[in-house]
Amino acid sequence: MDKLKVGIIGTGVVFDLNILGYLNRQDIKITCLCNRTIEKAKTKIDKFNLNQNTRIYSDYKKMLDREDLDIIEILLPHHLHAEASIYAAQKGIKGISVQKPMALTLEEADRMIKACKNSSSILSIYENFIFAPHIVKAKELLKEGYIGDPSALRIKIAMGVKGGWKIPESAKEWRKDPKKIGGARDGSPVLLDNGWHAFSLAWWLFNEEIEKVFAWTDNYKGLDVPAYVMFKYKQCSEHMLPQYGNIEFSLLPEMDFSESKYYPVDEFIEITGSRGIMKINQSTSIGNFMSESEVFPPLVVVCDRKIEIFKQFPLDWKYSFINATHHFLNIVKNNGEPILSGKNARYILKFNLAAIKSAELGKKVLLDEMN
């Protein structure tokens, strides 16, 4: 069996999670890495026991010019997503996986989609949350009508500053530049970065289009938090009640997330249906001290006068990354369509940008009016 040849652009902190789904597979060969600082890429070869013959580049265009690749994983800052994706498509790369958010603008997203269509490349925007085992189970229960007709969604993102990964300050510098981070005039390092996960979940869990959105944000040391996003799904006759949702970004500057293996952040989701309520506890920091408490089981359903607790899940955020990558690889091998295809990811980007626009204008924004 011929192995799929993989190249990865960007070997920063998140590389340590994105690489996991490629490891220990007989159908994959990681042939090259790219990072502006070659020494950083070399450390990843040793850390993950990659082939010592893995080639390293400091310029991704040179890598794509010289290498015969089937798959490229793009782990670059936001402002480079469109440029790198389009260049990879022009080189005929079959599978192109791009870190979130898809792009800075809908125009960039359109150019990415067009380039991939012209080259018959499969464009997939990387989103791991929809592959977290306990969240996948919640989605399955919703599809089965386990809590009846879903009518309301609430997503709370608790953002700390203590604990988790030690990220060099130099690696954060680009996030302070509005032209690189994207979003609002002064940049949106929360809504258009971490926020992408929540907007993706809101679309994926209910599987409905969004009609309108209203958002409010404040500012804390350059971060667009606290932030609150309210939205209404388009009304479908099949639903018993109108469907609404909200996303809350809260900052906890004194909370200790030291037991988090990754970022000092956690997520809590509540879904209300016509027959009951579903609560999804934790994601990024799952497996920390909260996970050991009976108060925060991964998934709880209150329905038909009984409480069900689902906790037969691996308590580590890394599995969402592994599952996301395996999904992408299977799509490439079978010429399928990823969950976050270019088209679907563009819709999430429109939803995300509509919230940012609403916060800037101080009024609701209709998604159908977004270009």
N, C-alpha and C positions, 0 to 999 in steps of 0.2 A: 504494500500500500504506500503510495506517495504521500509524503508528509507535507502539510501546509507550512510554507515558510513565512515566518512572522518577524516583523520589525517593529520596534517600539520607540517612539519619539518622546523624550522627556523621562528622566529618571529621578524625579523628586520624591517627596515623602509618599504621595499617593501611589507611586509605582509599586510600593511594597504590598499593596492590596490588589492592584490591577494585574500583577504578574501571576498571582496565585492560581487563577483558572487555566493558565497555560502550562503549568508545571505537571510533571508526571503523566503526560498524555503521549501515547505512542503515535498519534497522528499529527503532532505538532513539532516544529523545529524553530526555535528562536535563533535567527541567524545574525541579527544586528541590533544595536542600540544606538540612540543618539542623545547627546546632551552637550550643552555648550561647554561645560567643564568635563572633559574626558575622564578625569580621575574619579568623579562621582559615579560615572557609568561603570567604571572598572570595579568599584566597591560592590555594585549590585551583582556583578558576575560571581564574585566570591560569596556574597551573602546568600544567594539563592542557588548556588552550586550549578550555575549555567556552564555550558561548554566553553572551555578556555579559548576556543577558536572563534567565539562570538565577536564579530567585528564591531568597532565603535567609531562613531562619527560625531563631529561637532556641528555639522551643517546637515539638516534633514534633507535638503534638496539634493545634496551630493549623494546622500545615502539612497534616496529614491532613484537617482540617475543611474547608480552603479549596481544596485541590488535587484535580483529577480524575486520579488515578493508576492505572496498571495494575500497577505493580511498586513495592515498597518494599524497600530494602536497609537492614537494621538493624545498625549498627556501634556498639552501646552497651555499657557495662559489664554484667557478667553479671546483676546483680540487676534490671536493667530489661528484659531480654529478654522475659519473659512479659507484662509490662504493655504494652509497645509492640506486641508481636505481636497480642495480643488486641484492642487498640484499632484496629490496622490491619484486622484481620478484621471488626470491627464496622462499619468504613467500607466494606467490600466490596472491598478491594484483592484483585485476582486472584492475584498472585504475591507471597509474603512470604518473603524470604530473611533468615535470622537468623544472626548471628555465633555461633560456638561459645563455650562449651558451650550446649546447648539452653536450659537453665534451671538454677535452683539445686536444685530438688526435683522428684520425680516428680509430685507434686500440681500444681506449676506447669506441667509438661509436659502433663499431662492437660487442664488448662484451655486451654492453647494449641491442642491438637489438637481439642478440642471446639468452640472458637470458630471455628476454620478450617473445620471440617466444617459447622457451621451456616451459614456464609457462602459455602460452596463455594470458599474460598480454597485455593491450593496453598501448603502450608507446606514450606519447604526449609531445613534447617540447613546452613550453609556449612562445607564441609570440602574443603580444597584438596589435601591429600596424596594422596587417591585419584585425583586427576587429573594428578599429575606424570607426564610421558611415560614415564620409565624404570620407574616403579612400575606404571603401566598395562600396560606390556609384561610385567612380571613376573607380573601377574595373568593375562594372556592365556596365558603359558606354563604356569602352574599349571593352568588350566582344560583345557589340551591334554594334561595328564598328562606334561609334559616331564621332570619329576624323579620321576615315579611318584606314589604316594599320599602327600600331605603329612602329616607327623606332629608336627613341632615348629616353633615360631616364636619367634625371639628378636629383640627390638627394643631397641636401645641408643640413648639420647638423651644426647648430650654437650653439656652446658650451660656456656657460658663467661660471663664478665662483661666481657671486654675486646673492643672492636671492634663492628662493626655500626652500626645506626642510632643516632643521638643522640636519645634520647627525653627530653623535659623531665621533671624530677622531679615536677612538678605533675600530669603525665598518669599517673603511677604511684601516686598517693596512694590512689585507691579500692581498689587491689589489697591494701593493707595493712589494710583493714577486712573482717573475717570475714563480716559480714552482706552485703557487696557482692561479695566474691570467691567466697564459698560454699565448700562442702566440709566439712572437719572443724570442730570447735568453734573452733579458732584460725585457721581458713581454710586453703585448699589452693591457693595460687598456682601450684603446679606440677602436681599431679595433676588438678585440675579446670580447668586452663587449657591450658598446653602439653601436658599429658598427654592431653587429649581426642583429639589427632591419633593417638597410639599406640593408644588404645582403639578408635578407629574403624578403624585399619588391621588390628588383630587380628581384628575382626569381619568386615571386608570381604575380606581376603586369603583366609581359610579358608572364609568363608560358612557358618559353623556357630554354633549357640548355645553360650553359655558355661554350664557347670554350676556351677563353684565357683571362688573366688578367695581367695588369701591374700596379704596385702601387709604390708610393713614400711617405715616412714619415719623419718627423723631430722629434725633442724632445723638450718639454717645461716642465721643472720641473718634469721629470719622466713620462710625458704623451706623447704618440706617436702621437702628433699633432704639426703643421698642417699635414694633410694626404690627399692624392689624389689617388683615385682608378679608373682606366679605364678598361673597359672590353668589350668583343665582344660576342654576342650570336651566337650559331651555326646557320649557314645559312640554312633556309628552303625555298624550292622552292615556297611555298605559299605566301611568303612575297615579297612586291614590292621592298624594299630596304634592304640592310644589317642592322642589328640591333646592336646598340652600347649603352653603358651607362657609366656614371661616378658618383662617390660618392665623395663628398668633405667634409672633417671634418675641420671646422674653429674654432679657439679659439677667444673668445671675452672677454678678462680679465677685461675690464672696462665697459662692458654693464650691465645694471641693470635689472635683471630678478626677481625683488622682488615680482611682481604680480603673478609669477608662483606658482601654488599650489603644485608643485612637484619638479622636478629637474630644474636647471637653463639652460635648453636646449630647442631648438626648431628645427623643420624640415620643409623643403620646397622642393617640388617635382615638376618637370616639365616633361611632356611627349609630344613628338612630333609625330604626325601621318601624313599620307599622305594628310589629308584634314584640319588639324588644330592642335591646341596646347591646352593642358590641364594643369592647374596649381593647385596644392594642397597646401594650405597654413596652416602651423602649425600642431602640433600634441601634443607634451609633454606639451607645455605652452598654448595651445589653451584655450581661455577664458580670456586671459590677455588684456592689453591695445591695442595690435595690432589687436585683434579680433574685437574691436569696430570700427576700421577704415574701410572705404570703400576700402582701398588699399589691405586689406588682408582678403577677404571673404574665407570661407573654401575651396570652389571649383569653379574654373573659366574655362570656355571652350570658346575658340576663334575658330570659324569654320563657313564656308559658309557665310562669310561677316557679321557675327553677334557675339555678346558677350553674353554669358549666365552665370549668377551667381547663384550658388546653396548655400544656407545658412540655410536651414531648418534642422540643425543638433544641437544636444546638445553640447555645447562648454565646454566640460570637458573631460580630458584624461581618467578619471576613467571608462567611458563607454566602452572603448576598452578592459579594463580588465574584466569588467562584461560580455561583449559579448564573450570574449575568454573563460572564465570559463564555461559559459552556453553551448558553443559549445562542450567543453570537456565532460561535464556532459551528454549531449545528445548522444555523441558518445559512452560513457561507457554504458548508459542505452540501447542503440540499437545495441551494438556490431559492431559499425562502424569503420571507419578509420579517424583519425584526419587529418587536413590539414598538420600540421607538425608532421607527423608520424616519426618513427625512420628512415625510408628510406629517406624521404624528408629532414628531419633535418640533416641527415648525408651529403646530397648533399650540403646543405647550409654551413655546417661546412667545407666541402672540398673547396668551393668557398672562404670562409673567410680565411682559412689557406693558400690558394694559393696566395691571396693578400698579406698576411703577409710574405710569402716566397719570393714573387716578390720584396717586399720592402727591404728585407735583401740581396737578390742577385743582385738587380739593373737591372733586366731583366724580360721579360715577362715569364709567367708560363702557360703552357697548363694544363687544368683541367684533361684531360685524362691521364696525366702523374703523377698525384697525386695518391699515394697508398691509 
